[in-house]
Amino acid sequence: MPENTAYDKKYDPLQAFIDLFKDIDSVGSTAEEKKNLTLEERLRAHIIDGEKENLHACLDEAMEKYKPLEIVNDHLLDGMKTVGELFGSGQMQLPFVLQSAEVMKMAVAHLEPHMEKIEGQGKGSIVLATVKGDVHDIGKNLVDIILSNNGYTVHNIGIKQTLPQILEAWKQTKADAIGLSGLLVKSVTVMEENLKELNEQGIDVPVILGGAALTRHYCESHLRDLYAGKVFYGKDAFEGLRTMDMLKAGKTDLLDSEIAERLGKRSDAQKVVAEAKAKKAERQDAFSESKKEGGAATTERLRSDVATDVEVPEAPFFGSRVVEGLDLDEIYPFINPVALFRGQWQFKKGSMSPEQYEAFLEDTVHPVFERLKARLRDENVLLPKVVYGYWPVQSDGDDLIVFDPKDPGREIERFRFPRQQSSKRLCIADFFKSVDSGQKDVLGLTCVTMGEEVSKLAKSLFDANDFTEYLYVHGMGVECAEALAELWHKRVRAELGIGGDDSPRIAELFRQKYRGSRYSPGYPACPDMSDQEIIWRLLEPQRIGCVLTENWQIDPEQSTSAFVVHHPQAKYFNV
């Protein structure tokens, strides 16, 4: 690596890695081979390889033979089609796809001044939005990148968009479709409400839905059934591209047939599920009857067997405290590389052997990681802050009562947690002393953030068509917030005097090799996001710049809150 390249924003480790293999046939065309390529093959190669060098010269040469629009439609878009095929088959990593998109943007920008302005010359258009109350936009923006670089006009109106705002953009742009995105379960509910409202207004514009909490089956069955127009599921950006291609080609009947076939294959499985649900309902009815007959003793038998004799640790203080001026170099070691590299940046193992994948990460991905750590620290992009504290609590059935630290007999808040209906019948409230014990327990609460600057930088990179760096910066911001939460959970365990059970290896902390657990609203054990309102009243995270959206998500996005439970048996579970 050249001297000081870790601090050089222009240094691209991915390209440097590729350059190491310029003379190897399997990596791509050598310089000599490229000389033998036809003009048309070189145009495609620039896109497929993400090759910016000599791009303008190649385009200038092409304009001597073709019209600019022909270059885009017949050759560059053909290269993007190949990129999509390579990505879909697992032969191309997402960051390399974004490199190709960057080259496509550069090429179009170079050709545009020479194009005749013809109304409606694009393939089609779409309005993209993240639904109201939702601050997450990485998935939506990836759709924007892929569609806009495959000939579509994208009207990306941003996050937290209400239906009136979305419809106003659709009416103004006369777009062919609307694309809605959202991360959490509540966002799926908002999408459903939007579809119902469209019905009431007599609007049947095609709608493409996507997001982490939305399943293909729910979209293609329930949501499709309730909407008068066409609804399609977008698993990723390239599925969204295929759907738009089908819409514009008038082939929605093909999409309908594919969906019908998928639903048909699920029918047998659905019958099994329906039978299981019926049996579960019978058991629940029996449970209700037994409760009436058996009273408290029956209720007790159906609770979990979590130990009730655990000694309560002493809280270092009650109430909340704000912590600022944290050192990023203390936070960085708590970044989970698997979550960052595979989850956020989407570097997949694919067909590589474990040894090949580790070598790829070491040679290609770790240099990106080290460069970003230096950049985001030195440019004051990441601004970590914490608000945390401790409260006296007791459980009351499925409820957790929070008491006033200054008046321990006065209830000030109450969380109601769900209980497993089978298995161990776990409930978060079970991990605390009950009101019957006569003893107060202690609950920890935390909220951490990386601040707004990382979101601003990510947006500026996206707006500048620096798509690969956008992906990297966004992912780093999210995982640094998680790292700070992990670090602060460790600090809380130390303050409670239970840190002696911590594994000395940070990698094992990611697998809960410590005492207790950290549960965030929205987790499977506490899925009710409205719990955030209570956390906000207790912690007052607005002091560190965090606010709640109407769907109880935290803005800035690179933030997270949690309940900290000290009980040794407290681990992750699903209700």
Disulfide bonds with the S-S distance in Angstrom:
none
